[in-house]
Amino acid sequence: MITILKILQLLLDVAFFIMLVHIVMSWLINFNVLNLRQPIVAQIWDGLNRLLEPIYTPIRRMLPNTGALDLAPLVLFIIIIILRDIVIPDLARAVLM
């Protein structure tokens, strides 16, 4: 059981860093530091969007419309941090008892 919890924690860490890369990349694209006309940038951006949009879409449906401000990544960050730092360690302690 502990192994499954460690694997889950690893997957949550990977998801956290993928989201972080996506957010930083979106800022760089919006401030014209990165250009989507560059093939490698466009491929990475497309891959990240294909990976994260199915996760963001249900969250966006539950949140109120805030116009250009997208709060879905923030909500997902909070969910990942809660799972990674609170729920999984508590489950691990419960399993060890």
C-alpha positions in Angstrom: 0.0 0.0 0.0 2.9 2.4 0.8 4.3 1.8 -2.7 1.0 2.8 -4.3 0.9 6.0 -2.2 4.5 6.8 -3.2 3.6 6.3 -6.9 0.6 8.5 -6.5 2.7 11.1 -4.8 5.3 10.9 -7.7 2.5 11.4 -10.3 1.2 14.4 -8.4 4.7 15.9 -8.3 5.0 15.4 -12.1 1.6 16.9 -12.7 2.6 19.9 -10.5 5.7 20.6 -12.5 4.0 20.1 -15.9 1.4 22.7 -14.8 4.2 25.0 -13.7 5.9 24.7 -17.1 2.6 25.4 -18.8 1.9 28.5 -16.8 5.4 29.9 -17.2 5.3 29.2 -20.9 1.9 30.9 -21.2 3.4 34.0 -19.6 6.4 34.0 -21.9 4.2 33.6 -24.9 1.9 36.4 -23.8 4.8 38.8 -23.2 6.3 37.8 -26.6 9.4 36.2 -25.1 8.5 33.0 -26.9 7.0 32.9 -30.3 4.5 30.2 -31.4 5.9 30.4 -34.9 9.0 28.6 -33.7 8.3 24.9 -34.4 9.6 23.5 -31.1 7.8 26.1 -29.0 4.5 25.4 -30.9 5.0 21.6 -30.4 5.6 21.9 -26.7 2.7 24.3 -26.3 0.4 22.1 -28.2 1.4 19.0 -26.2 1.0 20.8 -22.9 -2.5 22.1 -23.9 -3.6 18.6 -25.1 -2.4 17.2 -21.8 -3.9 19.8 -19.5 -7.1 21.0 -21.2 -9.1 17.8 -20.4 -8.2 18.4 -16.7 -9.0 22.1 -16.8 -12.3 21.9 -18.6 -14.4 20.3 -15.8 -12.9 22.8 -13.3 -13.7 25.8 -15.6 -17.3 24.5 -15.8 -17.7 24.7 -12.0 -16.0 28.1 -11.6 -17.8 31.4 -12.3 -16.9 33.2 -15.5 -14.0 35.6 -14.7 -13.4 36.8 -18.3 -9.7 36.7 -19.3 -8.6 35.5 -15.8 -8.4 31.7 -15.8 -8.6 30.3 -12.3 -8.6 26.6 -13.3 -4.8 26.2 -12.9 -4.9 27.8 -9.5 -7.7 25.5 -8.3 -5.9 22.4 -9.7 -2.6 23.6 -7.9 -4.5 23.8 -4.6 -6.1 20.3 -5.2 -2.7 18.8 -6.0 -1.0 20.4 -3.0 -3.7 19.2 -0.7 -3.5 15.7 -2.0 0.3 15.6 -2.0 1.0 17.3 1.3 -2.0 16.4 3.5 -4.0 13.4 2.2 -1.2 11.1 1.1 0.9 11.5 4.3 -2.2 10.9 6.4 -3.1 7.8 4.5 0.5 6.5 4.8 0.4 7.1 8.6 -2.9 5.3 8.8 -1.6 2.3 6.8 1.5 2.0 9.0 -0.6 1.9 12.2 
